[in-house]
Each structure stands twice: as structure tokens, then as C-alpha cells.
């Protein structure tokens, strides 16, 4: 009888641990406390990991775990409804939470325009969040974010080094952390240095061998060569670093860690966030670009100064 009582007690305990509470908007959630009881203050910068999964196989839709954490300012006037921010007032640094989002509810709220293979009628999105820290200073949060970006880049570089080693490829490492296999350096007297306009044929693919864009070979038939000015920041940083190792007529391959590519962005279904990229390149020409046209008379000058241009990669499908 005592054994039966203990089994029942354990069963009740486990059941209670798996129970979800409900937020005011009806979102199921449960919080696992991390030890701290200090509540967030208005204006704090929260550092956290978050992940969303869906489907019977728990397919990951998006996750910061094992990559760069997310950051947000804690503002009680901006807390959402039917999302994880709704339960932030109940959390502290070190806490973890699980939550569920009903896809039908999200559609009624207009957050999902139409049902599809990912967001299916009657389905649920499972989420989890972990509050890593709360910063009282914007500068402290910015410095912490810089460190996280550098850690991510070093992880990607290590992964690329392992990939290159397995392939037995001889490469040179750029100052920023890309790797260049020079098959033919081309005209060393006419190199793709800063300020030069470079015309390139290329094929881009992932470490899995999935080709996502090309203007060379059969898949690139009909596409013109791609031109850029080195140092103008019009392409991803890995391109600008890697192309400097070639002159006119040069050929080779550039291996680019994700943080020198698209970083956290996913420009298309074939390129995942933080994906390391590989480009076969052929430099067909290196010239001096024409001077920029003079500003129009009476045009307002941009006084912001030093604003970095958005970085784009070569066009892809």
C-alpha cells in the first residue's frame, strides 16, 4: 500500500510539473525559475535565447541557441499579447520558459496571413526562451553583443577550417577570417585592390553543396558578369576580402564564414542564418572606376556622416 501511495504521489508531482498556466491573452506557458527574484526595470536591455518549433517532428523555425543571443529593451508599455513578452514581468535573469502559440489564433489576429505547410490549421508553435542577463546600460549591452558576434565568427571559422581540412584544400586566411584557394592568381600587376572596379564570374553554394546562385556554367547561362568596386561595401565582406587575392584572369574559391556573409539574415530558403558560404570565382577584369558624378546643384548634403551602407551579396535566385 505504501508503494502504491508513493507511485501516485510521484505521478501527481510529474503531472503538476508538466502543467501550463495561461496568460491574460490565453497563451499557455510555464516558467522554470533560475534562482534570482530581481524583477526587470524599465529600460533594462534583456539578453535572451529564443526558439520556435512547429509540426509533429518539432521542426525548428528559428533559434538563437548556439548562435548570437537576441537583445531587447524592456518597456512595459510595449509588451505584446499572445507572445513571450507577455510573461516577462513574471521573469528574472536566469529564468527559462516554455510557451505555445495556437496557429488558428495567430491567423485570427492577422499574424499569419494564410495557412501553409509550415503553419497548418489546428497546429501549434512551441516556443522556449531563456533570459541570460539584464543590462542597465546600453553601452554594456552593445559591448556584450560585440563579444557574442566575435564568438559566433570564431565558431564559424573553426567549422570552415574543419571543412577545408577534410577536403584537403590549400588556402590562405584573410585578416577577417575568410579562406581563399588561389588556383590562378592572375595578373599580379593588376590586382583587385581597394578602389578598383572588379568584374567577376561566380558560383555560390553552401557547405552541403547546394548551389544558390551563379553567372557561370550551365546554370548561369545568359547572366552578365558581376561588377563591384572593392571597398565600397556593396557586397558581403567575405567577397571584398577574398577578391583581393586575385588579379585580372585570376581563378579560385573563397570560403566565407557566416558572419562575413549574411550573418543572422536568411536571404532565401537555400541560405540559412549563419550559413558558411563558398564561391568559385573568376576575375575577368580589373579597372579604375569612373569618378562619381558631381552632386546636383542645390542638393541637400547628408550631414549624418559615417553611416554604413547596407551590405549586399551578389544577386541570387
C-alpha positions as semicolon CSV with decimal commas, in nm:
position;residue;x (nm);y (nm);z (nm)
1;X;0,000;0,000;0,000
2;X;0,288;0,234;0,084
3;X;0,447;0,164;-0,257
4;X;0,119;0,243;-0,433
5;X;0,087;0,571;-0,241
6;X;0,444;0,673;-0,335
7;X;0,384;0,593;-0,704
8;X;0,065;0,803;-0,701
9;X;0,247;1,090;-0,529
10;X;0,522;1,084;-0,793
11;X;0,263;1,073;-1,073
12;X;0,081;1,376;-0,928
13;X;0,412;1,563;-0,893
14;X;0,512;1,491;-1,253
15;X;0,169;1,593;-1,381
16;X;0,187;1,923;-1,194
17;X;0,536;1,992;-1,336
18;X;0,403;1,949;-1,691
19;X;0,101;2,177;-1,643
20;X;0,089;2,508;-1,827
21;X;-0,051;2,830;-1,688
22;X;-0,233;3,072;-1,918
23;X;-0,152;3,437;-1,978
24;X;-0,424;3,704;-1,994
25;X;-0,440;3,660;-2,373
26;X;-0,474;3,282;-2,337
27;X;-0,118;3,179;-2,422
28;X;-0,014;2,857;-2,241
29;X;0,320;2,893;-2,062
30;X;0,530;2,764;-1,777
31;X;0,832;2,924;-1,613
32;X;1,130;2,750;-1,456
33;X;1,295;2,982;-1,207
34;X;1,671;3,024;-1,218
35;X;1,730;3,146;-0,864
36;X;1,706;3,523;-0,900
37;X;1,398;3,711;-0,782
38;X;1,503;4,056;-0,911
39;X;1,243;4,194;-1,149
40;X;1,333;4,378;-1,468
41;X;1,333;4,757;-1,456
42;X;1,203;4,992;-1,721
43;X;1,477;5,049;-1,980
44;X;1,680;4,737;-1,899
45;X;1,834;4,562;-2,200
46;X;1,744;4,194;-2,188
47;X;1,975;3,934;-2,340
48;X;1,800;3,607;-2,419
49;X;1,788;3,294;-2,632
50;X;1,465;3,205;-2,804
51;X;1,348;2,920;-3,024
52;X;1,032;2,833;-3,218
53;X;0,934;2,486;-3,340
54;X;0,633;2,353;-3,527
55;X;0,488;2,029;-3,660
56;X;0,480;1,676;-3,528
57;X;0,857;1,643;-3,574
58;X;0,927;1,972;-3,394
59;X;1,090;2,138;-3,695
60;X;1,293;2,441;-3,585
61;X;1,158;2,760;-3,743
62;X;1,407;2,993;-3,580
63;X;1,656;2,968;-3,294
64;X;1,927;3,179;-3,135
65;X;2,054;2,890;-2,922
66;X;2,420;2,809;-3,009
67;X;2,439;3,134;-3,208
68;X;2,414;3,504;-3,119
69;X;2,153;3,572;-2,846
70;X;1,880;3,829;-2,900
71;X;1,863;4,167;-2,722
72;X;1,563;4,388;-2,649
73;X;1,478;4,689;-2,433
74;X;1,233;4,614;-2,154
75;X;0,943;4,854;-2,190
76;X;0,623;4,771;-2,004
77;X;0,425;4,990;-2,245
78;X;0,540;4,782;-2,542
79;X;0,488;4,429;-2,408
80;X;0,288;4,223;-2,655
81;X;-0,014;4,000;-2,626
82;X;-0,009;3,632;-2,714
83;X;0,371;3,619;-2,736
84;X;0,653;3,555;-2,491
85;X;0,694;3,923;-2,395
86;X;0,360;3,900;-2,216
87;X;0,517;3,692;-1,937
88;X;0,839;3,893;-1,897
89;X;0,710;4,078;-1,586
90;X;0,699;3,740;-1,411
91;X;1,057;3,650;-1,505
92;X;1,409;3,731;-1,386
93;X;1,759;3,682;-1,529
94;X;1,835;3,310;-1,532
95;X;1,473;3,204;-1,578
96;X;1,358;2,974;-1,857
97;X;1,009;2,947;-2,002
98;X;0,814;2,733;-2,245
99;X;0,510;2,866;-2,429
100;X;0,268;2,760;-2,703
101;X;0,108;2,960;-2,982
102;X;-0,205;2,826;-3,149
103;X;-0,177;2,877;-3,526
104;X;-0,552;2,931;-3,566
105;X;-0,537;3,208;-3,305
106;X;-0,241;3,370;-3,478
107;X;-0,434;3,366;-3,806
108;X;-0,740;3,528;-3,645
109;X;-0,509;3,802;-3,515
110;X;-0,369;3,856;-3,866
111;X;-0,018;3,747;-3,766
112;X;-0,031;3,460;-4,017
113;X;-0,190;3,563;-4,349
114;X;-0,267;3,214;-4,479
115;X;-0,231;2,851;-4,375
116;X;0,054;2,663;-4,545
117;X;0,278;2,358;-4,498
118;X;0,456;2,524;-4,206
119;X;0,158;2,696;-4,041
120;X;-0,114;2,432;-4,062
121;X;-0,474;2,466;-3,947
122;X;-0,510;2,329;-3,594
123;X;-0,133;2,332;-3,541
124;X;0,076;2,472;-3,255
125;X;0,404;2,660;-3,246
126;X;0,616;2,556;-2,949
127;X;0,850;2,817;-2,809
128;X;1,116;2,837;-2,542
129;X;1,306;3,133;-2,405
130;X;1,593;3,174;-2,159
131;X;1,680;3,512;-2,007
132;X;2,060;3,523;-1,996
133;X;2,117;3,869;-1,848
134;X;1,969;4,214;-1,792
135;X;2,187;4,519;-1,860
136;X;2,113;4,859;-1,706
137;X;2,340;5,036;-1,956
138;X;2,304;5,050;-2,336
139;X;2,684;5,062;-2,369
140;X;2,724;4,744;-2,163
141;X;2,471;4,566;-2,384
142;X;2,644;4,686;-2,702
143;X;2,984;4,564;-2,579
144;X;2,834;4,229;-2,481
145;X;2,673;4,197;-2,824
146;X;3,009;4,263;-2,993
147;X;3,166;3,982;-2,789
148;X;2,884;3,744;-2,888
149;X;2,931;3,830;-3,257
150;X;3,304;3,760;-3,231
151;X;3,239;3,427;-3,058
152;X;2,997;3,332;-3,336
153;X;3,252;3,424;-3,603
154;X;3,520;3,214;-3,435
155;X;3,282;2,915;-3,422
156;X;3,213;2,953;-3,793
157;X;3,583;2,989;-3,878
158;X;3,660;2,671;-3,686
159;X;3,386;2,486;-3,872
160;X;3,520;2,614;-4,205
161;X;3,874;2,509;-4,115
162;X;3,748;2,156;-4,042
163;X;3,556;2,150;-4,371
164;X;3,858;2,269;-4,570
165;X;4,087;2,021;-4,392
166;X;3,861;1,728;-4,481
167;X;3,863;1,839;-4,846
168;X;4,244;1,862;-4,840
169;X;4,238;2,210;-4,992
170;X;4,529;2,453;-4,952
171;X;4,405;2,800;-4,862
172;X;4,520;3,138;-4,734
173;X;4,338;3,304;-4,445
174;X;4,231;3,668;-4,486
175;X;4,266;3,917;-4,197
176;X;3,892;3,898;-4,130
177;X;3,870;3,518;-4,127
178;X;3,773;3,410;-4,481
179;X;3,978;3,146;-4,664
180;X;4,100;3,171;-5,023
181;X;4,210;2,890;-5,252
182;X;4,411;3,051;-5,531
183;X;4,410;2,828;-5,839
184;X;4,545;3,105;-6,063
185;X;4,644;3,443;-5,914
186;X;4,602;3,617;-6,249
187;X;4,783;3,940;-6,338
188;X;4,957;4,033;-6,012
189;X;5,036;4,377;-6,158
190;X;4,663;4,441;-6,197
191;X;4,515;4,315;-5,869
192;X;4,170;4,370;-5,722
193;X;4,286;4,623;-5,463
194;X;4,074;4,878;-5,277
195;X;3,919;5,132;-5,511
196;X;3,941;4,906;-5,816
197;X;3,637;4,802;-6,015
198;X;3,632;4,424;-6,048
199;X;3,426;4,215;-6,287
200;X;3,356;3,861;-6,168
201;X;3,208;3,534;-6,282
202;X;3,098;3,328;-5,981
203;X;2,912;3,027;-5,849
204;X;2,785;3,031;-5,492
205;X;2,697;2,724;-5,286
206;X;2,666;2,607;-4,927
207;X;2,883;2,357;-4,740
208;X;2,615;2,099;-4,826
209;X;2,686;2,158;-5,194
210;X;2,355;2,336;-5,261
211;X;2,408;2,592;-5,538
212;X;2,208;2,909;-5,472
213;X;2,333;3,143;-5,745
214;X;2,566;3,154;-6,045
215;X;2,651;3,355;-6,353
216;X;2,894;3,093;-6,487
217;X;2,840;2,747;-6,634
218;X;2,509;2,600;-6,745
219;X;2,304;2,746;-6,458
220;X;2,449;3,090;-6,513
221;X;2,393;3,097;-6,888
222;X;2,269;3,434;-7,004
223;X;2,363;3,620;-6,688
224;X;2,614;3,905;-6,723
225;X;2,937;3,924;-6,520
226;X;2,900;4,094;-6,182
227;X;3,086;4,422;-6,121
228;X;3,175;4,587;-5,792
229;X;3,420;4,839;-5,650
230;X;3,644;4,695;-5,379
231;X;3,599;4,893;-5,058
232;X;3,258;5,037;-5,148
233;X;3,083;4,789;-4,912
234;X;2,831;4,697;-5,181
235;X;2,882;4,323;-5,128
236;X;2,926;4,090;-4,832
237;X;3,261;4,143;-4,651
238;X;3,393;3,797;-4,741
239;X;3,384;3,886;-5,110
240;X;3,579;4,207;-5,066
241;X;3,844;4,027;-4,858
242;X;3,875;3,725;-5,085
243;X;3,885;3,902;-5,422
244;X;4,195;4,098;-5,317
245;X;4,397;3,778;-5,365
246;X;4,333;3,781;-5,741
247;X;4,429;3,991;-6,040
248;X;4,274;4,006;-6,385
249;X;4,238;3,648;-6,512
250;X;4,257;3,502;-6,162
251;X;4,057;3,195;-6,060
252;X;3,991;3,025;-5,729
253;X;3,749;2,966;-5,444
254;X;3,654;3,187;-5,147
255;X;3,530;3,017;-4,826
256;X;3,329;3,268;-4,623
257;X;3,222;3,229;-4,256
258;X;2,861;3,327;-4,198
259;X;2,942;3,647;-4,012
260;X;3,133;3,770;-4,320
261;X;2,835;3,667;-4,534
262;X;2,470;3,720;-4,448
263;X;2,510;3,665;-4,074
264;X;2,177;3,635;-3,896
265;X;1,981;3,705;-4,213
266;X;1,831;3,441;-4,438
267;X;1,814;3,596;-4,788
268;X;1,648;3,288;-4,933
269;X;1,533;2,935;-4,847
270;X;1,864;2,785;-4,960
271;X;2,075;3,005;-4,731
272;X;2,008;2,955;-4,360
273;X;2,101;3,211;-4,092
274;X;2,473;3,196;-4,005
275;X;2,542;2,974;-4,309
276;X;2,904;2,947;-4,424
277;X;2,923;3,013;-4,799
278;X;3,157;2,906;-5,078
279;X;3,215;3,093;-5,404
280;X;3,406;2,975;-5,709
281;X;3,524;3,296;-5,875
282;X;3,693;3,408;-6,196
283;X;3,809;3,769;-6,221
284;X;3,757;3,871;-6,582
285;X;3,862;4,235;-6,550
286;X;4,014;4,487;-6,309
287;X;3,981;4,855;-6,398
288;X;3,976;5,201;-6,244
289;X;3,613;5,304;-6,198
290;X;3,492;5,632;-6,346
291;X;3,468;5,920;-6,098
292;X;3,126;5,965;-5,938
293;X;2,906;6,237;-6,094
294;X;2,911;6,574;-5,915
295;X;2,619;6,641;-5,679
296;X;2,323;6,823;-5,830
297;X;2,319;7,199;-5,775
298;X;2,135;7,293;-5,459
299;X;2,109;6,932;-5,341
300;X;2,088;6,885;-4,967
301;X;2,401;6,730;-4,826
302;X;2,372;6,431;-4,595
303;X;2,509;6,554;-4,264
304;X;2,479;6,221;-4,087
305;X;2,830;6,119;-4,186
306;X;2,983;5,775;-4,143
307;X;2,658;5,582;-4,190
308;X;2,745;5,237;-4,317
309;X;2,573;5,121;-4,634
310;X;2,367;4,804;-4,621
311;X;2,582;4,514;-4,733
312;X;2,451;4,309;-5,019
313;X;2,574;3,988;-5,174
314;X;2,575;3,911;-5,545
315;X;2,222;3,861;-5,674
316;X;2,094;3,508;-5,631
317;X;1,786;3,312;-5,719
